């Protein structure tokens, strides 16, 4: 079963879950606010996707923390992802085959989950 990571109030997560439900996909939802992920999980994702794909520079948390001013390198971004899960671009979907999809892409989701 796939795992979907995010927060319930996120627009992209809502769209993703709606599409998964419409396509009859079974999934387990992990809410970052209730079950934060640690560095081990983030490191496993970073083996499959780039830090720039995983690190959300468009979110409220990024602006609140004024991280743009810090001009973070990859290691700095990783450290922030570990301690502040709301900086992770959402949703993160772990597929059964070990692949990871980050963010909501309707066409990709339909191809991956609905056309199978």
ChimeraX attribute file (.defattr): number of C-alpha atoms within 10 A of each C-alpha:
attribute: neighborCount
match mode: 1-to-1
recipient: residues
	/A:1	11
	/A:2	16
	/A:3	17
	/A:4	23
	/A:5	23
	/A:6	26
	/A:7	20
	/A:8	15
	/A:9	9
	/A:10	12
	/A:11	12
	/A:12	19
	/A:13	21
	/A:14	16
	/A:15	15
	/A:16	22
	/A:17	18
	/A:18	12
	/A:19	17
	/A:20	17
	/A:21	12
	/A:22	11
	/A:23	15
	/A:24	11
	/A:25	13
	/A:26	11
	/A:27	16
	/A:28	12
	/A:29	16
	/A:30	19
	/A:31	15
	/A:32	16
	/A:33	12
	/A:34	8
	/A:35	11
	/A:36	16
	/A:37	18
	/A:38	13
	/A:39	15
	/A:40	10
	/A:41	11
	/A:42	18
	/A:43	15
	/A:44	12
	/A:45	21
	/A:46	16
	/A:47	11
	/A:48	12
	/A:49	15
	/A:50	11
	/A:51	20
	/A:52	13
	/A:53	14
	/A:54	23
	/A:55	22
	/A:56	19
	/A:57	16
	/A:58	10
	/A:59	14
	/A:60	12
	/A:61	16
	/A:62	18
	/A:63	12
	/A:64	8
	/A:65	11
	/A:66	11
	/A:67	14
	/A:68	10
	/A:69	8
	/A:70	9
	/A:71	10
	/A:72	13
	/A:73	9
	/A:74	13
	/A:75	10
	/A:76	11
	/A:77	18
	/A:78	22
	/A:79	13
	/A:80	19
	/A:81	23
	/A:82	19
	/A:83	13
	/A:84	16
	/A:85	22
	/A:86	21
	/A:87	22
	/A:88	27
	/A:89	23
	/A:90	25
	/A:91	26
	/A:92	21
	/A:93	24
	/A:94	19
	/A:95	15
	/A:96	10
	/A:97	8
	/A:98	11
	/A:99	12
	/A:100	19
	/A:101	20
	/A:102	19
	/A:103	18
	/A:104	20
	/A:105	12
	/A:106	13
	/A:107	10
	/A:108	11
	/A:109	16
	/A:110	14
	/A:111	10
	/A:112	11
	/A:113	15
	/A:114	15
	/A:115	8
	/A:116	7
